[in-house]
Amino acid sequence: MNLTKTGRLSAGWKIVLILLPIMTALIALGIGRYFITPAEVLDAITGRFTGTYEISDMAYKTIWNLRIPRILLALLAGAGLSTAGCAFQSLFANPLATPDTLGVASGASFGAALGILLGFDMLGMQVTSFAMGALAVALTWLGGSGKGRGLSSVVLSGIMMGSLFNALVSLVKYVADAETQLPAITYWLMGGLNSAGYRSLMFGAPPIILGIVILYIIRWRMNLLPLSEDEAKSSGVNIYTLRVVTIICATMITASCVSMCGQVGWVGLLIPHMCRMKFGSNHLSLLPASISFGAVFMVIVDTVARTMTASEIPVSILTAIIGAPFFIILMRKSGGWQL
């Protein structure tokens, strides 16, 4: 299966990218400390709509109350972070750019930590996390943009804002109660999908889906992001508007992901880089591939995190353990960092 001459995905790859996340999710539904066979998984899914099922109530509730919302969050977070990483890498013409380039993840982490400190419930914590992530990017843009300034100034401003909000997170941890609040903040910052539920998804999923859909619709224009303003004008595209839309969508996605599952690193860096090596830099194929493989990667990592040991491993630990060596292998395979 190859790309077409226009850089679009072939029919075979389109089918693979659609079916791969679905099949991975269905397999993951049965895997866990309480194993459920594929036939029982299908029975539980169909039973939800028919009203009758033959499996035990425990298996049915395990699938619908625990695993389905968690896997849905994994699919959304993986696809969203990978999409945001792809967008930022194109925007800054840097394959090492991540969803936190503009400080959004640090701001969202501060919002969540503040929510825990103030005793908010999960929904309240999501709201404060999302709001602080948006505030961090707004301050980054105000500090780094302006007449005669390029994207490098925005990146520097993002680094500064990231440092500021990381310091604020440390301040919240310092004043938090050492017996109850501090462990909750520390564990949440490690990243995890154990708090997934339908209520949190109702608030967090729409921004992720909306951001992905908008970036998918304008994916052919994203090829112009690395160009200068004069080069972009010759194509008839308002590059400033395109960059603003890209930043808003990527920020919205990242803030929502962080608000639901904490800081999960490497997904937005590794997956777009891996897809770029296979599918090239044309976003007509790169973005759909990043969406699909990001979702698959996150489901697999989360499944391993909740089944490897009796106590659940934070997802960010696994993504770093898997991502760092794999990224080095990819770099060496592509000719980088050769000794």
NORPELIN-V626631 format. One record per residue. N is the residue number from 1. OMEGA is omega in whole degrees, 0 to 359 (* if undefined). NEAR is the number of other C-alpha atoms within 12 Angstrom. Layout:
BEGIN
n: (N & N)
omega: (OMEGA & OMEGA)
near: (NEAR & NEAR)
END
This chain:
BEGIN
n: (1 & 2 & 3 & 4 & 5 & 6 & 7 & 8 & 9 & 10 & 11 & 12 & 13 & 14 & 15 & 16 & 17 & 18 & 19 & 20 & 21 & 22 & 23 & 24 & 25 & 26 & 27 & 28 & 29 & 30 & 31 & 32 & 33 & 34 & 35 & 36 & 37 & 38 & 39 & 40 & 41 & 42 & 43 & 44 & 45 & 46 & 47 & 48 & 49 & 50 & 51 & 52 & 53 & 54 & 55 & 56 & 57 & 58 & 59 & 60 & 61 & 62 & 63 & 64 & 65 & 66 & 67 & 68 & 69 & 70 & 71 & 72 & 73 & 74 & 75 & 76 & 77 & 78 & 79 & 80 & 81 & 82 & 83 & 84 & 85 & 86 & 87 & 88 & 89 & 90 & 91 & 92 & 93 & 94 & 95 & 96 & 97 & 98 & 99 & 100 & 101 & 102 & 103 & 104 & 105 & 106 & 107 & 108 & 109 & 110 & 111 & 112 & 113 & 114 & 115 & 116 & 117 & 118 & 119 & 120 & 121 & 122 & 123 & 124 & 125 & 126 & 127 & 128 & 129 & 130 & 131 & 132 & 133 & 134 & 135 & 136 & 137 & 138 & 139 & 140 & 141 & 142 & 143 & 144 & 145 & 146 & 147 & 148 & 149 & 150 & 151 & 152 & 153 & 154 & 155 & 156 & 157 & 158 & 159 & 160 & 161 & 162 & 163 & 164 & 165 & 166 & 167 & 168 & 169 & 170 & 171 & 172 & 173 & 174 & 175 & 176 & 177 & 178 & 179 & 180 & 181 & 182 & 183 & 184 & 185 & 186 & 187 & 188 & 189 & 190 & 191 & 192 & 193 & 194 & 195 & 196 & 197 & 198 & 199 & 200 & 201 & 202 & 203 & 204 & 205 & 206 & 207 & 208 & 209 & 210 & 211 & 212 & 213 & 214 & 215 & 216 & 217 & 218 & 219 & 220 & 221 & 222 & 223 & 224 & 225 & 226 & 227 & 228 & 229 & 230 & 231 & 232 & 233 & 234 & 235 & 236 & 237 & 238 & 239 & 240 & 241 & 242 & 243 & 244 & 245 & 246 & 247 & 248 & 249 & 250 & 251 & 252 & 253 & 254 & 255 & 256 & 257 & 258 & 259 & 260 & 261 & 262 & 263 & 264 & 265 & 266 & 267 & 268 & 269 & 270 & 271 & 272 & 273 & 274 & 275 & 276 & 277 & 278 & 279 & 280 & 281 & 282 & 283 & 284 & 285 & 286 & 287 & 288 & 289 & 290 & 291 & 292 & 293 & 294 & 295 & 296 & 297 & 298 & 299 & 300 & 301 & 302 & 303 & 304 & 305 & 306 & 307 & 308 & 309 & 310 & 311 & 312 & 313 & 314 & 315 & 316 & 317 & 318 & 319 & 320 & 321 & 322 & 323 & 324 & 325 & 326 & 327 & 328 & 329 & 330 & 331 & 332 & 333 & 334 & 335 & 336 & 337 & 338 & 339)
omega: (182 & 175 & 174 & 182 & 180 & 182 & 178 & 178 & 174 & 181 & 180 & 180 & 178 & 179 & 180 & 183 & 177 & 186 & 186 & 177 & 180 & 181 & 179 & 180 & 180 & 178 & 182 & 180 & 182 & 185 & 179 & 178 & 172 & 186 & 178 & 184 & 177 & 179 & 179 & 177 & 179 & 179 & 179 & 181 & 180 & 180 & 178 & 184 & 179 & 180 & 179 & 177 & 185 & 181 & 180 & 178 & 180 & 179 & 180 & 181 & 178 & 181 & 189 & 183 & 184 & 191 & 182 & 177 & 180 & 180 & 175 & 178 & 178 & 178 & 182 & 182 & 179 & 179 & 182 & 181 & 177 & 177 & 179 & 177 & 178 & 181 & 181 & 178 & 177 & 182 & 183 & 179 & 184 & 181 & 179 & 177 & 182 & 177 & 180 & 182 & 182 & 176 & 185 & 182 & 178 & 178 & 179 & 178 & 177 & 179 & 180 & 178 & 177 & 177 & 177 & 180 & 182 & 176 & 180 & 173 & 185 & 181 & 178 & 178 & 177 & 182 & 180 & 179 & 180 & 182 & 180 & 175 & 177 & 179 & 180 & 180 & 178 & 178 & 177 & 182 & 179 & 182 & 187 & 182 & 180 & 182 & 178 & 180 & 179 & 181 & 179 & 177 & 178 & 179 & 178 & 177 & 178 & 177 & 179 & 180 & 176 & 178 & 180 & 183 & 173 & 176 & 178 & 175 & 178 & 178 & 178 & 179 & 181 & 183 & 182 & 177 & 186 & 183 & 186 & 188 & 183 & 176 & 180 & 179 & 182 & 180 & 180 & 181 & 177 & 179 & 180 & 182 & 185 & 180 & 182 & 178 & 183 & 182 & 179 & 178 & 180 & 178 & 187 & 185 & 183 & 178 & 179 & 182 & 180 & 180 & 179 & 182 & 181 & 179 & 178 & 180 & 183 & 187 & 179 & 178 & 180 & 175 & 182 & 185 & 181 & 184 & 174 & 182 & 181 & 180 & 181 & 180 & 180 & 178 & 178 & 181 & 175 & 188 & 180 & 178 & 180 & 180 & 179 & 179 & 180 & 180 & 180 & 181 & 181 & 178 & 180 & 180 & 184 & 180 & 180 & 178 & 181 & 181 & 182 & 187 & 177 & 181 & 177 & 185 & 172 & 182 & 182 & 177 & 187 & 188 & 178 & 179 & 178 & 180 & 179 & 179 & 182 & 189 & 181 & 186 & 178 & 185 & 175 & 177 & 184 & 184 & 177 & 179 & 179 & 178 & 184 & 184 & 175 & 179 & 180 & 181 & 183 & 178 & 180 & 181 & 180 & 177 & 176 & 183 & 184 & 182 & 186 & 182 & 180 & 176 & 187 & 178 & 176 & 186 & 184 & 177 & 180 & 180 & 178 & 180 & 179 & 189 & 185 & 178 & 182 & 179 & 177 & 178 & 179 & 180 & 179 & 179 & 181 & 177 & 181 & 175 & 179 & 178 & *)
near: (15 & 17 & 22 & 18 & 11 & 14 & 20 & 26 & 28 & 21 & 15 & 15 & 24 & 23 & 18 & 21 & 30 & 23 & 18 & 25 & 33 & 22 & 23 & 32 & 36 & 32 & 28 & 39 & 43 & 33 & 31 & 26 & 21 & 20 & 20 & 27 & 21 & 22 & 20 & 28 & 32 & 24 & 27 & 34 & 28 & 19 & 23 & 19 & 11 & 11 & 12 & 15 & 22 & 20 & 24 & 17 & 17 & 18 & 32 & 31 & 24 & 27 & 39 & 28 & 24 & 27 & 40 & 33 & 30 & 36 & 44 & 41 & 45 & 50 & 43 & 45 & 56 & 51 & 44 & 55 & 56 & 53 & 55 & 54 & 51 & 54 & 58 & 45 & 39 & 41 & 40 & 33 & 24 & 23 & 29 & 27 & 33 & 40 & 55 & 50 & 45 & 51 & 43 & 55 & 52 & 47 & 48 & 49 & 54 & 48 & 42 & 50 & 50 & 40 & 33 & 37 & 30 & 20 & 20 & 19 & 19 & 30 & 27 & 26 & 36 & 39 & 32 & 33 & 44 & 42 & 32 & 39 & 45 & 39 & 32 & 41 & 43 & 27 & 27 & 37 & 34 & 20 & 25 & 25 & 24 & 16 & 10 & 11 & 16 & 23 & 34 & 24 & 23 & 32 & 36 & 23 & 30 & 38 & 31 & 28 & 37 & 33 & 25 & 24 & 36 & 29 & 19 & 25 & 34 & 22 & 18 & 28 & 31 & 19 & 20 & 24 & 18 & 15 & 12 & 16 & 25 & 24 & 19 & 27 & 37 & 30 & 29 & 39 & 38 & 28 & 40 & 42 & 45 & 32 & 31 & 37 & 27 & 23 & 20 & 29 & 33 & 21 & 25 & 38 & 36 & 23 & 31 & 42 & 34 & 24 & 38 & 40 & 24 & 29 & 43 & 31 & 19 & 26 & 33 & 26 & 31 & 41 & 35 & 34 & 40 & 27 & 26 & 22 & 22 & 16 & 16 & 22 & 17 & 13 & 16 & 14 & 23 & 22 & 26 & 26 & 19 & 31 & 36 & 25 & 28 & 39 & 44 & 33 & 39 & 49 & 51 & 45 & 47 & 60 & 52 & 52 & 55 & 55 & 55 & 51 & 47 & 46 & 46 & 43 & 40 & 39 & 53 & 48 & 39 & 42 & 47 & 50 & 42 & 36 & 33 & 30 & 23 & 24 & 28 & 25 & 35 & 32 & 36 & 31 & 37 & 43 & 50 & 43 & 45 & 48 & 45 & 41 & 43 & 43 & 40 & 40 & 42 & 49 & 43 & 35 & 40 & 43 & 37 & 27 & 32 & 30 & 23 & 19 & 13 & 12 & 12 & 25 & 26 & 34 & 41 & 31 & 27 & 30 & 36 & 25 & 20 & 25 & 29 & 21 & 16 & 21 & 28 & 21 & 19 & 24 & 22 & 14 & 15 & 16 & 12 & 12 & 12 & 11 & 6)
END
